[in-house]
Amino acid sequence: WICRRCKGRNKAGAKKCRKCGSIYLRPKKKEIRAKK
């Protein structure tokens, strides 16, 4: 996950940023593909 506020990198599935504590995170990959 990438933090929208500080752009810090977090572990996958993180609820909030470990650097700035922001809950606004986005996945690293732009498009999420459905697994088949």
A tleap script that builds the chain and sets N, CA, C and O, in Angstrom:
source leaprc.protein.ff14SB
mol = sequence {
  NTRP ILE CYS ARG ARG CYS LYS GLY ARG ASN
  LYS ALA GLY ALA LYS LYS CYS ARG LYS CYS
  GLY SER ILE TYR LEU ARG PRO LYS LYS LYS
  GLU ILE ARG ALA LYS CLYS
}
set mol.1.N position { 0.828 -1.192 0.000 }
set mol.1.CA position { 0.000 0.000 0.000 }
set mol.1.C position { 0.870 1.253 0.000 }
set mol.1.O position { 1.935 1.296 0.616 }
set mol.2.N position { 0.384 2.274 -0.710 }
set mol.2.CA position { 1.071 3.559 -0.750 }
set mol.2.C position { 0.203 4.594 -0.045 }
set mol.2.O position { -0.994 4.709 -0.309 }
set mol.3.N position { 0.821 5.332 0.845 }
set mol.3.CA position { 0.084 6.364 1.570 }
set mol.3.C position { -0.190 7.546 0.651 }
set mol.3.O position { 0.700 8.006 -0.064 }
set mol.4.N position { -1.424 8.034 0.676 }
set mol.4.CA position { -1.770 9.180 -0.166 }
set mol.4.C position { -1.180 10.477 0.376 }
set mol.4.O position { -0.963 11.428 -0.376 }
set mol.5.N position { -0.920 10.515 1.683 }
set mol.5.CA position { -0.446 11.746 2.312 }
set mol.5.C position { 1.074 11.897 2.184 }
set mol.5.O position { 1.572 12.897 1.666 }
set mol.6.N position { 1.797 10.885 2.666 }
set mol.6.CA position { 3.261 11.013 2.671 }
set mol.6.C position { 3.921 10.136 1.607 }
set mol.6.O position { 5.140 10.174 1.440 }
set mol.7.N position { 3.127 9.352 0.892 }
set mol.7.CA position { 3.610 8.442 -0.146 }
set mol.7.C position { 4.590 7.408 0.386 }
set mol.7.O position { 5.454 6.913 -0.338 }
set mol.8.N position { 4.435 7.092 1.670 }
set mol.8.CA position { 5.270 6.068 2.275 }
set mol.8.C position { 4.759 4.690 1.914 }
set mol.8.O position { 3.568 4.495 1.668 }
set mol.9.N position { 5.682 3.730 1.885 }
set mol.9.CA position { 5.288 2.362 1.539 }
set mol.9.C position { 4.920 1.581 2.790 }
set mol.9.O position { 5.599 1.649 3.814 }
set mol.10.N position { 3.811 0.830 2.678 }
set mol.10.CA position { 3.345 0.032 3.802 }
set mol.10.C position { 3.135 -1.411 3.380 }
set mol.10.O position { 3.062 -1.712 2.188 }
set mol.11.N position { 3.038 -2.297 4.354 }
set mol.11.CA position { 2.765 -3.702 4.065 }
set mol.11.C position { 1.375 -3.849 3.473 }
set mol.11.O position { 0.486 -3.038 3.731 }
set mol.12.N position { 1.199 -4.901 2.673 }
set mol.12.CA position { -0.097 -5.157 2.048 }
set mol.12.C position { -1.160 -5.401 3.109 }
set mol.12.O position { -0.933 -6.132 4.073 }
set mol.13.N position { -2.319 -4.782 2.923 }
set mol.13.CA position { -3.422 -4.959 3.865 }
set mol.13.C position { -3.316 -4.084 5.096 }
set mol.13.O position { -4.053 -4.276 6.063 }
set mol.14.N position { -2.401 -3.120 5.070 }
set mol.14.CA position { -2.239 -2.223 6.221 }
set mol.14.C position { -3.448 -1.302 6.351 }
set mol.14.O position { -3.958 -0.783 5.358 }
set mol.15.N position { -3.898 -1.106 7.592 }
set mol.15.CA position { -5.073 -0.264 7.824 }
set mol.15.C position { -4.717 1.218 7.785 }
set mol.15.O position { -5.513 2.050 7.351 }
set mol.16.N position { -3.498 1.535 8.248 }
set mol.16.CA position { -3.047 2.925 8.173 }
set mol.16.C position { -1.543 2.995 7.977 }
set mol.16.O position { -0.818 2.036 8.240 }
set mol.17.N position { -1.094 4.141 7.513 }
set mol.17.CA position { 0.324 4.343 7.225 }
set mol.17.C position { 1.156 4.252 8.494 }
set mol.17.O position { 0.798 4.826 9.522 }
set mol.18.N position { 2.281 3.520 8.417 }
set mol.18.CA position { 3.127 3.364 9.595 }
set mol.18.C position { 3.996 4.603 9.815 }
set mol.18.O position { 4.518 4.820 10.908 }
set mol.19.N position { 4.144 5.412 8.764 }
set mol.19.CA position { 4.984 6.607 8.877 }
set mol.19.C position { 4.212 7.805 9.426 }
set mol.19.O position { 4.626 8.419 10.410 }
set mol.20.N position { 3.084 8.135 8.784 }
set mol.20.CA position { 2.349 9.337 9.191 }
set mol.20.C position { 1.021 9.017 9.872 }
set mol.20.O position { 0.363 9.910 10.404 }
set mol.21.N position { 0.625 7.730 9.855 }
set mol.21.CA position { -0.607 7.335 10.535 }
set mol.21.C position { -1.873 7.628 9.755 }
set mol.21.O position { -2.975 7.490 10.284 }
set mol.22.N position { -1.724 8.033 8.493 }
set mol.22.CA position { -2.891 8.338 7.665 }
set mol.22.C position { -3.623 7.062 7.274 }
set mol.22.O position { -3.001 6.041 6.979 }
set mol.23.N position { -4.960 7.130 7.274 }
set mol.23.CA position { -5.741 5.944 6.894 }
set mol.23.C position { -5.973 5.903 5.385 }
set mol.23.O position { -6.548 4.949 4.862 }
set mol.24.N position { -5.519 6.948 4.694 }
set mol.24.CA position { -5.737 7.011 3.251 }
set mol.24.C position { -4.609 6.302 2.522 }
set mol.24.O position { -3.539 6.864 2.290 }
set mol.25.N position { -4.879 5.043 2.167 }
set mol.25.CA position { -3.886 4.256 1.454 }
set mol.25.C position { -4.472 3.776 0.142 }
set mol.25.O position { -5.681 3.579 0.017 }
set mol.26.N position { -3.603 3.592 -0.829 }
set mol.26.CA position { -4.033 3.020 -2.097 }
set mol.26.C position { -3.117 1.855 -2.440 }
set mol.26.O position { -1.957 1.819 -2.028 }
set mol.27.N position { -3.660 0.886 -3.214 }
set mol.27.CA position { -2.828 -0.247 -3.624 }
set mol.27.C position { -1.679 0.225 -4.511 }
set mol.27.O position { -1.783 1.240 -5.199 }
set mol.28.N position { -0.588 -0.528 -4.480 }
set mol.28.CA position { 0.578 -0.173 -5.278 }
set mol.28.C position { 0.279 -0.294 -6.773 }
set mol.28.O position { 0.634 0.583 -7.560 }
set mol.29.N position { -0.381 -1.398 -7.152 }
set mol.29.CA position { -0.738 -1.588 -8.557 }
set mol.29.C position { -1.963 -0.751 -8.895 }
set mol.29.O position { -2.915 -0.671 -8.118 }
set mol.30.N position { -1.923 -0.132 -10.062 }
set mol.30.CA position { -3.002 0.776 -10.453 }
set mol.30.C position { -4.322 0.038 -10.654 }
set mol.30.O position { -5.360 0.440 -10.130 }
set mol.31.N position { -4.263 -1.048 -11.423 }
set mol.31.CA position { -5.493 -1.797 -11.675 }
set mol.31.C position { -5.453 -3.117 -10.912 }
set mol.31.O position { -4.448 -3.828 -10.938 }
set mol.32.N position { -6.531 -3.432 -10.247 }
set mol.32.CA position { -6.610 -4.696 -9.515 }
set mol.32.C position { -7.299 -5.721 -10.418 }
set mol.32.O position { -8.462 -5.563 -10.790 }
set mol.33.N position { -6.568 -6.754 -10.754 }
set mol.33.CA position { -7.135 -7.782 -11.631 }
set mol.33.C position { -7.763 -8.884 -10.805 }
set mol.33.O position { -7.260 -9.264 -9.747 }
set mol.34.N position { -8.873 -9.388 -11.315 }
set mol.34.CA position { -9.556 -10.489 -10.631 }
set mol.34.C position { -8.776 -11.772 -10.846 }
set mol.34.O position { -8.409 -12.106 -11.973 }
set mol.35.N position { -8.527 -12.481 -9.772 }
set mol.35.CA position { -7.826 -13.762 -9.878 }
set mol.35.C position { -8.809 -14.848 -10.257 }
set mol.35.O position { -9.911 -14.927 -9.714 }
set mol.36.N position { -8.395 -15.687 -11.200 }
set mol.36.CA position { -9.285 -16.757 -11.664 }
set mol.36.C position { -8.779 -18.104 -11.188 }
set mol.36.O position { -9.393 -19.131 -11.477 }
savepdb mol mol.pdb
quit
